[in-house]
Amino acid sequence: MLVLKQIFDLYIKSSLHVAFAIFSFVKVVELSLNISSNVFLEVAIFSGSVLGYTVLKYYEFWNSTKFSLNKNSSVLGITIVAFLTFVFCFFQLKISFQLAFLQVFFLVLLYPFLRRFWFLKTGIVSFCVTYVVCYIPTLDTKMLFFFDTILQVKLFFLICALLIPFEIYDSKHDAITLQTIPQKFGVKKTKYLGYLFLICFCILSLLLQYEILDIVIAIVIGLFIRFSSTKNTKYYTSFWVESIPILWWLILVLF
């Protein structure tokens, strides 16, 4: 059991789970719009998610004197493999895809500085994820601008809502100077904001193409927001909340 727990913790710590969640969003977009998959693009998104999220999550820790190579060799090894995989896939893609990834990379570089502004933190993360899972995969499609834009805005609101449990949980660890949404407005009002994001998502779902599954996913996220608190375990957000996109994809595939 101890070995299984160590493997599971490594799976979470190395950002593999969040990468699967982002990959699942890509598959949801592909299935929803009936567009063909691009293996190199999907692998680039998956490996890039592992790389980007791990670097952002552990950047300050890796720069500190507390960092131990022996204790973190597994995470570091997975990150290096993700980097090499991303570079290989990146050069197999068209120029349009490469330029889009570079734009996201630029925002990721700015994130450590911009996250100090409470009103930008959630917005930047949601924008980057939406850009990667919805805008980039549709670069080669001939979608109508209206449907393309509505889908992106719709997913943006959903991802904003998904981040609310993380904001609430992290508020007890974040420096008070960051003035994150829960620190500034309190947990209760932060939950109301999450519900507002979900309402916007549902309204846009009606405009684009009504799917009962969209409402179901919104309800599931709403329940996770409802039971979010600073006392939740790290697995509540880092595993269960991040599993929602995976659940969404699996339901679409099955039904």
Buried (B, 14 or more C-beta within 10 A) or exposed (E): EEEEEEEEBEBBBBBBBBBBBBBBBBBBBBBBBEBEEBEBBBBBBBBBBBBBBBBBBBEEEBEEEEEEEEEBEBBBEBBEBBBEBBEEBBEBBEEEBBEBBEBBBEBBEEBEEEBEEBEBBBBBBBBBBBBBBBBBBBBEEEEEEEBBEBBBBBBBBBBBBBBBBBBBBBBEEBEEEBBBBBBEBEBEEBBEBBBEBBBBBBEBBEEBEEEEBBBEBBEBBBEBBEEBBEEBEEEBBBBBBBBBBBBBBEEBEEE
